[in-house]
């Protein structure tokens, strides 16, 4: 179950980013921002969880 945390966090923060830029009325910008935020957060959380797993043993 813990393996889904990076994706869930990425999707949640990407959605928040879309809500914050609702005033931009361009579908391409929304799609690009969603995927950029999703990838950034998912990778960052995954790296953090991997680093924590190595150090907490």
Secondary structure as GFF3:
##gff-version 3
##sequence-region A 1 57
A	DSSP	three_ten_helix	2	4	.	.	.	ID=ss1
A	DSSP	alpha_helix	5	20	.	.	.	ID=ss2
A	DSSP	alpha_helix	27	55	.	.	.	ID=ss3
###
